[in-house]
C-alpha cells in the first residue's frame, strides 16, 4: 500500500521542490552543514526549510541535527531511492519503450503501464511492446 502513497506524493511534488530536496540531500550527504548555509544555498526561508525536512521525514528520509549542523546519516543512494520523481510527462509510447529493459526500474515501469492499460488491474500477460 506504500507504493500508492508514493505515487500520490510524486504526482503532487513540483519539479522545483524535487530539485531542491535533491540538492538538500546531496549537500547534507557531503558534509554536515549549518542551517544558515543550507538556507542560502537552497534559496529558502526558515519555514520552507522546516517544511522540506518534515516532508523528507514523511518519506522515511531522516536528516539529523548534531552540533547545530544538519547531516544525512545514511547513504545518499538510499535516501534518493525514497525521493519520488515528479511526473516526467512521458507519452505512453516513450514509457513503453523505457519499460523494455531488465532492471528493477524497468519492471516497475512495466507493471505501472500494465495497471494503467488494464484499468487498474496488473496482468502478467499484458503486452507493452513498442
Secondary structure, DSSP 8 states (H G I E B T S, - for coil): -HHHHHHHHHHH--HHHHHHHHHHHHHHHHS-EEHHHHHHHHT--HHHHHHHHHHHHHTT--EEEETTEEEE-S-HHHHHHHS--------HHHHHHHTTSSSHHHHHHHHHHHHHHTTT---TT-----
